Amino acid sequence: MKLSNQHQMYESEHTLFIKALKAANPAIEAGQREGRALLWDKASTTLPEQDLSAESRIKQQAYVYQNK
């Protein structure tokens, strides 16, 4: 389904705000990438490191909130 030219040219207020913000502060995207790298992008682990991590885990009881 093709949209009319009127709908193809539409940009929401939110999109215009983000574009203006990025134009005013070009370093904002670099900061976002640094934050993502800090929280989400993790270095891959080797098999010995994975084995050590699996061995060092403490087994969790079936119902976590019950004290024995």
C-alpha positions in Angstrom: 0.0 0.0 0.0 1.5 3.3 -1.0 1.0 6.4 1.1 0.2 9.7 -0.4 3.0 12.4 -0.6 1.4 14.2 2.4 1.9 11.1 4.6 5.4 10.4 3.4 6.6 13.9 4.3 5.1 13.8 7.8 7.4 13.9 10.8 6.0 13.8 14.4 6.8 16.4 17.0 8.9 13.8 18.8 11.0 13.1 15.7 11.5 16.8 15.1 12.6 17.3 18.7 15.1 14.4 18.6 16.6 15.8 15.3 16.9 19.3 16.8 18.5 17.9 19.9 21.1 15.9 18.0 21.8 18.9 15.7 22.4 21.1 18.8 24.5 18.5 20.6 26.3 16.2 18.2 28.2 14.4 21.0 25.0 12.9 22.4 25.2 9.9 20.1 28.8 9.1 21.1 27.7 9.3 24.8 24.8 6.9 24.0 27.3 4.4 22.4 29.6 4.7 25.4 26.7 4.0 27.8 25.6 1.0 25.8 29.1 -0.4 25.7 29.4 0.0 29.4 26.1 -1.7 30.3 25.3 -4.1 27.4 28.3 -5.0 25.2 30.2 -7.6 27.1 33.5 -9.2 26.0 33.2 -12.8 25.0 34.5 -15.4 27.5 36.7 -18.4 26.8 35.6 -22.0 27.6 37.8 -22.3 30.7 36.3 -19.0 32.0 32.8 -20.3 31.4 33.6 -23.6 33.1 35.0 -21.8 36.1 31.9 -19.6 36.3 29.6 -22.6 36.1 31.5 -24.4 38.9 31.5 -21.4 41.2 27.7 -20.9 41.1 25.8 -21.7 44.3 22.8 -24.0 43.7 19.6 -22.1 44.4 16.8 -23.8 46.4 13.5 -24.5 44.7 11.5 -21.8 46.4 13.8 -18.8 46.8 11.7 -16.9 49.5 11.4 -19.9 51.9 14.0 -20.0 54.7 15.1 -23.3 55.9 
